[in-house]
Amino acid sequence: MKSNRILIVITLFLSISFLSTFRLIAQEHLDVDHQKKMYERNAMGDGTALKVLLFSGTGWFRHPDIPIVNGWIVRLGAEHNMQIDVSETGSDISKEKLGYYDVLLFNNANVLDKVFNEEQRNAIEEWYKDGGAIVGLHALLVHQENWPWIMELGGCDFNSDSEFLKAKVLVDPKAMDHPAVKGMGKEFWYEADWTNHTKSVTGLPGVQVLLRVDEATYEPVREYFQTRGGLGMGKDHPIAWTRVWGGGRFFYTELGHDIRSLNTDFGRQHLIEGIQWAVNKK
């Protein structure tokens, strides 16, 4: 009798264990399936949300505000029906993965030949040539000489920069109605860290300069670069431009060294409308 009770207890224990294990496996299967469906839904979108891959990996100087700016962009995008995924990992870049996105946005991502291998760089180039959209903030055009394509797309590279200073900004007469600068008038004053490029992009095929900074209204080269041969750009100093070139669309702005130059009414308009323009939504 005692042995029968023991046998019954063991049988019940094994049955419960089997059922619990079965339920756990089934739940794990459901969770994995759910996660897969969620990933596919997020990646492909619902046809209305703009899909942005925000990349902030760096191969050289890392701007301290990168994480702050990333968070700010994600929140700003959410207010404008944008799904923004953040990455700093080169393995997240392939032509297939880029195919999920409308925009590749670089936040201060400099010296990218040290971040992306040749296959990843080629994937970006091919995706862009197939109609992709690239948006660059501030240090995207810094020391990209070992990736000639991205430097050619941007039209220039880095020479030096200023301190965070207020300066007079001039709106290009042909760009007065562009959504990224509309409403700012012919000129306005703004504070930012102003980058000096190796050359002006004015007149390059497909380029429309949106904004220039008046170097007569601030010191264009900070002391660190003054002692290292840094140069200003003179009367033609573009700080924001668009480019329709090579199969895709490109928007660049010098704003974004830190959050101060972005988190303003103009900064928010400038970036959101720049992204919208890049995907041909405006």
DRENMAR-5708 format. One line per 5 residues: number of its first residue (from 1); their letters; for each residue x, y, z of N, C-alpha, C. Coordinates in steps of 0.001 Angstrom, whole numbers, plus 524288, in hexadecimal, padded with zeros to 5 digits. Layout:
! DRENMAR-5708
NUM) A) X/Y/Z/X/Y/Z/X/Y/Z  ...
This chain:
! DRENMAR-5708
1) MKSNR) 8033D/7FB4B/80000/80000/80000/80000/80360/804E7/80000  80750/804A7/80360/80AEB/8090E/803BF/80DC6/809E0/7FE97  80F74/8057D/7FC2D/8123C/805D5/7F72F/80EC5/8080B/7F2E9  809A8/806C1/7F320/80600/808DE/7EF3D/8058B/80EC8/7EFB9  80550/810A3/7F4C2/804E9/8164C/7F594/809CC/8190C/7F393
6) ILIVI) 80E43/81690/7F47E/8132B/818D9/7F29E/81332/8191E/7ECA6  81153/814DC/7EA34/8111E/814A4/7E483/80D86/818E7/7E25B  8090A/819A8/7E4FE/80553/81DAB/7E33D/807BF/82312/7E3AF  80A70/8240D/7E800/80CF5/82929/7E8D6/8110D/82A34/7E4AD  8143B/82629/7E397/81850/826BF/7DF9A/815F1/827D1/7DA46
11) TLFLS) 811B3/824E2/7D927/80F0D/8259B/7D41B/80CE6/82B28/7D38E  80A65/82D0E/7D7CE/80851/83262/7D7BB/80CA6/8366C/7D710  810F6/83594/7D9D1/8156D/83928/7D98E/8179A/83978/7D402  8183E/834CB/7D195/81A49/834A7/7CC43/8168C/83730/7C86F  81177/8365D/7C94C/80D8B/838AC/7C5D4/80DA0/83E9A/7C62A
16) ISFLS) 80DDC/84092/7CB01/80DFA/8463F/7CBC8/812E4/8489A/7C96D  81750/845E6/7CA3F/81C46/847C6/7C81F/81C1E/847F9/7C232  819D5/843C8/7BFDA/8196E/84393/7BA2B/8160D/84802/7B81B  8118B/848DE/7BAB5/80DFF/84CFF/7B900/81087/85260/7B999  8134B/85326/7BDF1/815E2/8582D/7BED1/81A05/8592A/7BAAF
21) TFRLI) 81D0B/8550E/7B975/8211D/85593/7B582/81EBB/856A9/7B02E  81A71/853E3/7AF01/817C7/854A2/7AA08/815C2/85A3B/7A98A  8136D/85C29/7ADD7/8115F/8617B/7ADC3/815CF/8656D/7AD20  81A49/86471/7AFB5/81EC2/867F9/7AF56/820D4/86822/7A9C8  8216E/86387/7A75E/82351/86345/7A1FF/81F86/865FE/79E51
26) AQEHL) 81A80/864FC/79F25/8168B/86766/79BD5/8169D/86D51/79C64  81740/86F24/7A14B/8175C/874C0/7A237/81C26/87744/79FC8  820AD/8747F/7A04C/82569/87681/79DE6/824D1/876DB/797FF  8223D/872E8/795BE/8214B/872F7/7901C/81DDE/8779A/78EA3  819D0/87890/791C4/8165C/87CF2/790C1/81942/88218/79150
31) DVDHQ) 81CA8/8826E/79563/81F94/8873A/7963D/82337/88854/791B0  825FD/88449/78FE4/8298D/884F6/78B7F/8268D/88689/7869F  82214/883E5/785B7/81EDD/88518/78132/81CCD/88AAA/78189  81B37/88C2B/7864C/81934/89177/78715/81D7A/8957A/78616  82235/8946F/78835/82687/89805/7876F/827E5/89883/781A6
36) KKMYE) 827AF/89416/77EDF/828D3/8942E/77948/824DE/8978A/7765F  81FD6/896C5/777B1/81BC5/899CB/77521/81C48/89F96/7766D  81D9D/8A0BC/77B70/81E4D/8A624/77D01/822D8/8A899/77A0B  82729/8A5A2/77978/82BAF/8A7AB/776A3/82A3E/8A8CC/770FA  82772/8A505/76E8B/825F8/8A5C1/7691E/8225A/8AA6A/7687F
41) RNAMG) 81EB7/8AAF7/76C3D/81B11/8AF54/76BE9/81DEA/8B482/76CA6  82184/8B4AF/77076/8246C/8B972/77168/82806/8BAB1/76CD8  82A8C/8B69D/76ABB/82E42/8B779/76687/82B8F/8B95C/76198  8273A/8B6E5/76051/82498/8B830/75B79/820F5/8BCD7/75C19  81F42/8BDCB/760ED/81BBD/8C21C/761DF/81637/8C0E8/76016
46) DGTAL) 812B7/8C4A4/7610E/80D3F/8C3D3/75F90/80BD3/8C6F0/75AB3  80FBB/8C8E7/75800/80EB1/8CBD2/75343/80E2F/8D1A1/7541B  80E01/8D360/75904/80D6A/8D8ED/75A1A/81216/8DB23/75D15  81417/8D84A/760DE/81883/8DA39/763E7/81D75/8DA49/7609D  82055/8DE97/7610D/82559/8DEFD/75E72/82958/8DBED/76195
51) KVLLF) 82C5C/8D8AD/75EFA/83006/8D53A/761BB/83590/8D75C/7612A  83806/8D85A/765A3/83D22/8DADD/765C3/840F9/8D773/768C4  84580/8D685/76673/849C3/8D406/76946/84D8D/8D854/76AE5  84DF1/8D93A/76FEA/8514F/8DD48/7721E/85670/8DAC2/773C5  85AA4/8DC2A/77114/85FB7/8D9B1/77214/8637C/8DDA6/7745D
56) SGTGW) 865F5/8DC36/778C4/8696A/8DFE9/77B76/86EA8/8DD80/77CFB  87045/8D96E/77A34/87575/8D744/77B18/879A4/8DB11/77939  87E16/8DB22/77BD7/88245/8DECE/77A78/8877E/8DBFC/77A19  88ACF/8DE02/776B1/89003/8DBDA/77621/8943E/8DF6F/7782D  892A4/8E402/77A12/89664/8E7E3/77C01/89401/8EA8A/780C7
61) FRHPD) 89464/8EFAB/7812E/89251/8F280/785AD/88C7E/8F172/78661  88B11/8F023/78B29/88593/8EF05/78C49/88325/8F39E/78F36  87F73/8F626/78CB0/87CE1/8FA9A/78F25/879E2/8F8CD/793FD  87AD0/8FB48/79876/87860/8F97E/79D5E/8726A/8F96E/79D39  87011/8FCD1/79A14/86A57/8FD31/79A01/867BF/8F93F/7965D
66) IPIVN) 86AB2/8F5B4/79402/86854/8F1F9/7905D/863B6/8EF0E/792CE  8643D/8ECBC/79779/85FB9/8E9F0/799B1/85B16/8ED8A/79ACB  85C3B/8F259/79C76/85808/8F619/79D82/85538/8F781/79876  85839/8F87C/79464/855DC/8F9D5/78F56/852D1/8F537/78D2B  854DB/8F07A/78DC2/851FA/8EBDD/78BFA/84C99/8EB94/78E7F
71) GWIVR) 84C79/8EC23/793A6/8477A/8EBE5/7966D/843D3/8F033/794BD  845FB/8F4D3/79400/842D1/8F94D/7924C/8407A/8F84C/78CE6  84393/8F61D/78951/841A4/8F504/7840C/83D53/8F0DF/78431  83E0D/8ECD1/7875A/83A11/8E8BD/787C4/834E7/8EB10/789AC  83527/8EE59/78DAB/8305A/8F0C2/78FBA/82DF1/8F481/78BC9
76) LGAEH) 8313B/8F78C/78937/82F43/8FB2C/78543/82CB3/8F82D/780C9  82F34/8F3FA/77F22/82D03/8F0D8/77AEB/827BD/8EE89/77C50  82734/8ECCF/7812E/8223A/8EA87/782E6/81DCF/8EE7E/7827E  81F12/8F36D/78340/81B16/8F78E/782DD/8197A/8F88B/77D34  81CA7/8F695/77991/81BA1/8F78E/77404/81AEA/8F27F/770F4
81) NMQID) 818FD/8EE8E/77391/817B3/8E998/77116/81C6C/8E719/76E6E  820C3/8E717/77148/82582/8E48E/76F5C/82710/8E02C/7730E  82831/8DBAC/770EA/82A5B/8D74D/773E4/83043/8D79F/77359  832FD/8D89B/777A4/838A1/8D96C/77776/83B64/8D532/77A99  83EA2/8D234/777F4/841E6/8CE3D/77A77/84778/8D056/77ACC
86) VSETG) 84A0D/8CF51/77F2B/84F47/8D167/78024/8534E/8CD05/77FFD  857B2/8CE0C/77D6D/85BE4/8CA2F/77D30/86136/8CCD4/77D38  86514/8CA12/77F3E/86A8B/8CBAD/77ED8/86DE0/8C710/77D1A  86B4E/8C324/77AE9/86DDD/8BE36/7798E/86DDF/8BD6D/773AF  8728A/8BCC5/7717D/872F5/8BC0F/76BDC/8700F/8B755/769D9
91) SDISK) 86F83/8B345/76D14/86CD5/8AE86/76B59/866FD/8AF6A/76A6C  864F7/8B3E7/76C36/85F83/8B531/76B2C/85EBF/8B755/765A7  862FB/8B7D4/762C4/862C2/8BA15/75D8C/86375/8B5D9/7596A  85F73/8B528/75648/85FAB/8B1EC/75195/85B80/8B40D/74DEC  85BE0/8B2BC/748FF/857FF/8B4C5/7454F/85289/8B2CA/746B9
96) EKLGY) 85246/8ADDD/74888/84D35/8ABAC/74A04/84AED/8AE9A/74EAB  84E1B/8AF7E/752AB/84C25/8B23C/75751/84ADA/8B7E4/75617  84E10/8BA6A/752EC/84CF3/8BFD3/75176/847DD/8C03D/74E69  8466D/8BC00/74BC1/84198/8BBFE/748CC/83CBC/8BCCC/74C19  83D2A/8BC03/7513A/838C7/8BCF1/754BB/837D7/8C2C3/755A4
101) YDVLL) 83BC4/8C606/75479/83BA0/8CB79/75628/83AFF/8CF48/7519E  838A6/8D3BE/752ED/8382A/8D804/74F2B/83CDC/8DBA5/74F67  83F35/8DC17/75408/84360/8DFEB/754EA/847B7/8DD76/75822  84C93/8DEB6/756B7/8511F/8DD8C/759F7/85311/8E2C5/75C00  852A2/8E385/76122/85404/8E87E/7639E/85904/8E7BD/766C5
106) FNNAN) 85D0F/8EAC3/76577/8620E/8EA6C/76836/8627C/8EECE/76C38  862E0/8ED5F/77127/863A5/8F129/77559/8696B/8F14F/776D8  86C34/8F53C/774DD/871B6/8F5FD/7762C/8750B/8F120/7753D  873B5/8EE34/7713B/8766F/8E94D/77011/87B1C/8EA7C/76C8D  87FB1/8EAFE/76EEC/8844E/8EC88/76BFA/887E2/8E7E2/76AD5
111) VLDKV) 88BA5/8E8A6/7674E/88F9E/8E4C4/765E2/88D1B/8DF5B/7653D  88962/8DF0C/761BB/88629/8DA55/7615E/888F2/8D5B2/75EE5  88D7F/8D691/75C7F/89064/8D213/75A79/8926A/8CEA7/75EEA  892A3/8D0D2/763AD/8942A/8CDBF/7683F/88F82/8CB40/76AFB  88ADB/8CCB3/7694D/8860D/8CA9E/76BA2/883A7/8C66E/7682A
116) FNEEQ) 8839C/8C768/7630B/8815A/8C3C3/75F43/885AB/8C118/75C2A  884FC/8BC0D/75B40/8889C/8B96B/757B8/886F7/8BA81/7520E  889F1/8B888/74E64/888EC/8B9AE/748DE/88387/8B7CE/7472B  881F8/8B33F/748FC/87CD7/8B124/74788/87875/8B4A9/74983  87904/8B698/74E48/87506/8BA02/75082/874E0/8BF4B/74DC0
121) RNAIE) 87965/8C161/74C77/87987/8C654/74992/87703/8C5A8/74431  8782C/8C14A/741A2/875CC/8C044/73C83/86FE3/8BFC6/73CED  86E10/8BD62/7413F/86869/8BCC8/74204/865C1/8C217/7425C  8682A/8C5B9/74537/865FB/8CAFD/745A3/865E2/8CDAD/74058  86A1E/8CD3C/73D7B/86A66/8CFB3/73860/86638/8CD8F/734AD
126) EWYKD) 8659C/8C86D/73480/861C9/8C60D/73102/85C3A/8C777/7329E  85B3A/8C761/737B9/85606/8C8D5/739A5/854BC/8CE6F/73832  8588B/8D1F2/738DE/857B6/8D76A/73782/856C6/8D800/731A3  859E6/8D569/72E7E/85968/8D5DA/728C9/8542F/8D3CE/726D7  851BC/8D064/729F2/84C95/8CE56/72894/84827/8D1D8/72A77
131) GGAIV) 84970/8D695/72C20/84573/8DA48/72DC7/8454F/8DB45/73398  84972/8D9EB/7365A/849A7/8DAC2/73BF8/84A4F/8E07B/73D69  84991/8E19A/7426D/849FB/8E6F1/7446D/84DBB/8E6FF/74904  85186/8EA86/748D1/85552/8EB0B/74D0A/854FC/8F088/74F4E  854E4/8F0CA/7547A/854EE/8F5BD/7574F/859BE/8F5C7/75ACD
136) GLHAL) 85CA4/8FA17/75AB3/86166/8FA66/75DD1/86158/8FEFD/76183  862A5/8FDF7/76670/86335/9021B/76A4E/868F8/90322/76B5C  86A6A/9080A/76B48/86F59/90A1E/76D36/87427/90707/76B6F  875EE/90343/76E96/87AF9/900BD/76DA3/87ACD/8FC55/7699E  8765E/8FBA6/766E2/87679/8F7BD/762AF/87ACF/8F90F/75ED0
141) LVHQE) 87B89/8FE17/75DB9/87F78/8FFAD/759E5/88496/9010D/75CA2  88674/8FD6A/75FCC/88B6A/8FE1A/7629B/88EF0/8F967/76188  8933C/8FA63/75F0E/8974A/8F676/75DFD/8951A/8F17F/75B6E  89287/8F249/75709/89070/8EDE2/7540B/893B8/8ECD7/74F2D  8989D/8EEA5/74F2B/89BDB/8EE25/74A7C/89CD4/8E87C/748E5
146) NWPWI) 89C66/8E4E0/74C88/89D38/8DF58/74B33/8982F/8DC97/74984  893ED/8DF8C/74933/88F28/8DDA6/746B9/88DA9/8E1C1/742A9  89021/8E1B9/73E28/88F64/8E5E9/73A4E/889B6/8E6D7/738CB  88693/8E2B2/738B1/8812B/8E358/736E7/87E18/8E6EA/73A82  87E7D/8E620/73FA3/87B68/8E94E/7433F/87D5E/8EEF0/74331
151) MELGG) 88275/8EFAA/7426B/8849C/8F4F6/74219/882CE/8F79D/73D15  8828C/8F49C/738DA/8809A/8F6CE/733F1/87AD8/8F832/73462  877D8/8F4DC/736F8/87250/8F5FB/737C6/8719F/8FB08/73AD4  87477/8FB8C/73F23/87416/90043/7424E/87652/90506/73FAB  87A5C/90440/73C70/87C9D/9087D/73974/8815C/90B0A/73BE5
156) CDFNS) 882D9/90960/7409E/8873A/90BE0/74349/888C4/9088D/747FB  88CC4/90A43/74AB6/88E76/907A8/74F7B/88F9D/90BD6/7539C  89236/90A51/757C6/892E6/90DA9/75C60/89835/91060/75C66  89814/91567/75DDD/89CEC/91847/75EC1/89D93/919C5/7647D  899A3/91C49/766B6/899EC/91E2F/76C1A/89472/91FC9/76DCB
161) DSEFL) 893FE/921F8/7726B/88EE6/923E7/7741A/88F89/92864/777F8  88B13/92A94/7798C/88B00/92EEE/77D37/88971/92CFE/7829D  8895C/93097/78655/886D3/92F88/78B46/880EA/92FD9/78A6E  87DE6/92EC3/78E87/87838/92F56/78E3B/87706/9352A/78E95  87571/9377C/78A1E/874F1/93D29/789CA/87006/93EC9/786DD
166) KAKVL) 86E2B/94371/7881E/869D4/945B9/78533/86BFE/94852/78052  86961/94767/77BEC/86B1E/949A1/776F3/86663/94AD1/77390  8673B/94E20/76FB4/86314/94F61/76C00/862DC/94B1D/767D2  85E39/94913/766FC/85D55/944F9/76318/85A3A/9474D/75E96  85BF4/94627/759DB/8598E/94842/75520/856B2/943F1/75234
171) VDPKA) 851D4/944EA/750E9/84EC3/94126/74DE6/84FB8/94221/74816  8511D/93E0B/7453E/851FD/93EA5/73FA2/84CE7/94071/73D06  84D38/9447C/739A2/84871/9467C/7372D/8453D/94258/73451  847E0/93E62/73220/84513/93A50/72F49/84299/93641/732E4  843D0/936A8/737EE/841E8/932B3/73BA1/83DE9/934DB/73F77
176) MDHPA) 83C17/93990/73E9A/838A6/93C29/74264/833C6/938F1/743A5  831E2/9360B/73FD0/82D18/93302/7409B/82E20/92D4E/741FB  83311/92BD8/742AC/83426/9266B/7442A/83227/92581/749B2  82F58/9213B/74AA2/82D0B/9204C/74FD6/830FB/92046/75454  835F0/91EEF/75339/839D5/91EA9/75769/83BA0/923FE/7594E
181) VKGMG) 83A56/9281D/7565A/83BEA/92D68/757F4/83771/93158/75776  83309/92F9D/7559A/82EAD/9332A/7548F/82D02/93605/75986  82BF4/93B0B/758E9/82A28/93E30/75D4F/82E7D/940FC/7603A  83363/9400D/75EB7/837C8/9426E/76184/8396A/947AD/75F33  836F5/9494F/75AEC/83860/94E3E/75883/83D7F/94DCD/75585
186) KEFWY) 83FA5/95252/75419/84484/95267/75117/8493A/95128/7547D  848E3/95287/75986/84D3E/95187/75D1A/84B33/95132/762B6  84E2C/94E91/76600/84CC7/94E38/76B85/851B0/94CE5/76E99  8516D/94DA5/773B1/855DA/94C7B/7771B/854FD/94735/779BE  8593B/94442/77A24/858BB/93EF7/77C58/85DD8/93D6A/77EF9
191) EADWT) 85D6B/93A1B/782F0/86200/93835/785C0/86318/93288/7845F  867FF/9316E/78321/8698F/92C14/781DC/86F85/92BCD/781CB  8716A/9271A/7814B/876E6/9260E/78033/87750/925C8/77A48  87A11/9297F/777DE/87A1E/929F6/7722E/87EE4/9273A/76FE5  87E00/923B1/76C42/88230/9209E/769E1/88451/92350/76501
196) NHTKS) 88977/9236C/7648E/88C0A/92547/75FCF/88D69/92089/75C76  88B6C/92082/757BA/88C5F/91C23/75431/89104/91D3E/750A4  892C9/91942/74E07/89753/919C8/74A99/89621/91D04/745C4  8912A/91D56/7444E/88F9E/9208D/73FDB/889C4/92191/74029  8880B/9255F/73D39/8827A/92682/73CE2/87FD6/922B1/7391E
201) VTGLP) 87AF3/92161/73A50/87806/91DEA/736C8/874D4/920FF/732D0  87506/92629/7332A/87218/92970/72F83/87384/92812/729E0  86F8F/9270C/726AE/8706A/925FF/72126/87154/92051/71FC2  871C7/91CE4/723B6/8726E/9175D/72275/86D69/91538/72015  86DCC/91179/71C78/86921/90F4E/719F6/8653B/90D47/71E03
206) GVQVL) 86064/90EFB/71D72/85C38/90D10/720CB/85BDB/90F93/7261B  85F5B/9133F/72760/85F6A/915AE/72C90/85C15/91A9E/72CA0  858E1/91B21/730AD/85634/91FFD/731DC/857D0/921A2/73758  85AE1/925BD/737C3/85C51/927C1/73CE8/85775/92A2C/73F64  8567B/928C3/7443E/85217/92AFC/74723/853D2/92F95/74A83
211) LRVDE) 85823/92EDD/74D48/859F1/932C7/7510B/85FD4/933A0/75091  8616C/93874/75186/866EA/939C2/7522F/86788/93CC6/75744  86C38/93C90/7597E/86D4A/93F9B/75E2D/870FB/9440B/75CB4  87003/94896/75F05/87325/94D3E/75DEF/877CE/94D4C/761A8  87C65/94C08/75F9F/88104/94B9D/762F3/882B1/950D9/76545
216) ATYEP) 880B6/9552D/7632D/88209/95A4D/76557/87F64/95B41/76A98  87BBC/957CD/76C0E/878BE/958A8/770DF/87A81/9552C/7755E  87EA3/9521F/774A3/880A4/94EC3/778C6/88635/94D23/77773  888F5/94AB9/77B11/88E35/948BF/77A12/88DB5/94330/777F7  88EF3/94256/772F0/88DD4/93D3C/7708A/89188/938D8/7721C
221) VREYF) 8961C/93A17/7741C/899E4/935FE/77571/89B46/93672/77B38  89A12/9326F/77E33/89B54/932A5/783CA/8A136/93204/784A1  8A2DD/9335D/78951/8A871/933B3/78A7B/8AB5F/92E9F/7894C  8A900/92A28/78A99/8AB96/92524/789B1/8AD45/92499/7840A  8A9D9/92606/78065/8AB1B/92576/77AD6/8AE47/92A0E/778C1
226) QTRGG) 8AE01/92E90/77B53/8B13D/932F5/779B0/8B708/9318F/77A15  8B857/92E60/77DF3/8BDD5/92CCD/77EB2/8BF51/92825/77B50  8BB9C/92637/77847/8BC8B/9219E/77500/8BB2D/9228F/76F4C  8BB19/92771/76DC5/8BA47/928C3/7684B/8B4A0/928C6/76685  8B0F1/928CA/76A30/8AB6F/928D7/768C0/8A9E8/92DD1/765F3
231) LGMGK) 8A654/92D5A/76232/8A4B1/931CB/75F06/89EC4/9324E/75EEB  89CF8/93719/75EBD/8977D/93814/75DAD/89666/9376D/757DD  89184/93865/7565A/8900D/9379A/750DA/88EFF/93CB2/74DF6  88F06/94113/750B8/88E24/9460D/74E27/8886D/94740/74D3A  88750/94A0D/748FA/88202/94BF9/747FF/87E21/947AF/74680
236) DHPIA) 8801B/94375/74455/87C95/93F35/742B0/87D50/93A8D/74659  87A65/93A84/74A94/87AD4/9366B/74E96/87587/933BB/74F47  8744C/92FFC/74BD8/86F58/92D1B/74C71/86F49/929F5/75187  86ABA/929D1/75416/86A2B/926B5/758DE/865A9/922D3/7588A  8628C/9233A/7547A/85E5F/91F5C/753A2/85D23/91F3D/74DD4
241) WTRVW) 85C84/91A7B/74BBD/85B4E/91A0E/74632/85893/914E1/74505  85630/914BE/7407A/853DF/90FF1/73E72/856C9/90E6E/73983  8565D/9096F/7382E/858BB/907AE/73349/8558A/9033E/730F5  85426/903D5/72C16/851C6/8FF9C/7290E/855FB/8FDC2/72551  85803/8F91F/7265C/85CC2/8F766/7239B/85D61/8F186/7241F
246) GGGRF) 85F0D/8EF0E/71FF6/8608A/8E98C/72032/85C2B/8E5C2/72169  85754/8E747/72057/852EC/8E3B7/72115/84FD5/8E489/72608  851F7/8E774/729D5/84F38/8E84C/72EC0/84F0B/8EE09/73031  84D99/8EF09/73524/84D23/8F469/73705/85017/8F4EB/73C36  852A0/8F96B/73CD6/85623/8FA4F/74140/854E9/8FF97/743B8
251) FYTEL) 8548F/8FFA3/748E1/853D0/9047E/74BCC/857FF/904C1/75005  85AAB/90934/75049/85EC4/909E0/75436/85E01/90F04/75725  85F13/90EE7/75C3F/85F1E/913A6/75F5E/863AF/91382/7632B  8660A/9181A/763FD/86A3F/9187B/767D0/8683A/91833/76D6A  86340/918FA/76E33/86119/918D0/7737D/861B9/9135B/775C8
256) GHDIR) 8623C/9130E/77AFE/86255/90DF8/77D7D/8674C/90C9F/7805C  86B03/91059/780C0/86FA5/90F4F/783FB/86DFA/90DC0/78977  869F2/9105D/78B69/86771/90ECA/7904D/861AF/91038/78FF9  85EDD/90EF6/7940E/8592B/90F87/793F1/8576D/91533/793A7  85ABB/918CF/79557/85921/91E4A/79594/857A3/92078/7903E
261) SLNTD) 85A60/91EE3/78C2D/85943/92108/786FF/85498/91E6E/7845A  852B9/91A34/78695/84E46/91764/78452/8492E/91851/7873C  8497C/918B9/78C51/844C2/918EB/78F80/84293/91E79/78FDF  84132/9208A/78B56/83EAA/9259C/78AD3/83A37/924F5/786F1  836E9/928E0/78696/832AC/92892/782BC/834DE/927E0/77D40
266) FGRQH) 838EA/92AF1/77C02/83B33/92A6B/776CC/83DF4/92533/7762E  840DF/92386/77A26/843B1/91E97/779CE/84015/91A06/778BF  83B94/919FD/77B55/837D0/915BB/77A7C/8358D/915EB/774FF  83407/91A8C/77352/83201/91B1D/76DFC/8361A/9197A/769FA  83ACC/91B5E/76ABB/83F0E/91A83/76706/84017/914B0/7662B
271) LIEGI) 84063/911BF/76A6B/84197/90C2E/769EA/83D01/90911/767CE  83862/909DA/769F9/833D0/906E3/76830/832BD/907DE/7626D  832DA/90CC7/760E0/831C0/90E00/75B65/83629/90C2A/757D6  83AF0/90C1F/759DD/83F42/909FE/756CB/83E97/90432/755C4  83CED/90158/759CD/83BE5/8FBC3/75924/83775/8FAEB/75547
276) QWAVN) 8333E/8FDE4/755EB/82EC2/8FD56/75268/83055/8FE7C/74CC3  83387/90278/74C0A/8354B/903B3/746BD/8387B/8FF39/74481  83BE6/8FCFA/747AE/83F6C/8F8E6/745C1/83C76/8F42F/743A9  837F2/8F30D/745EB/834D8/8EEA6/743F7/8309F/8F07C/74029  8314B/8F564/73E65/82DDB/8F783/73A5E/82842/8F7F1/73C3A
281) KK) 827AA/8F91F/74153/8226B/8F9D6/74375/820BD/8FF90/7434F  82469/902EF/74229/8232D/90888/741E0/82553/90AD5/73CD3
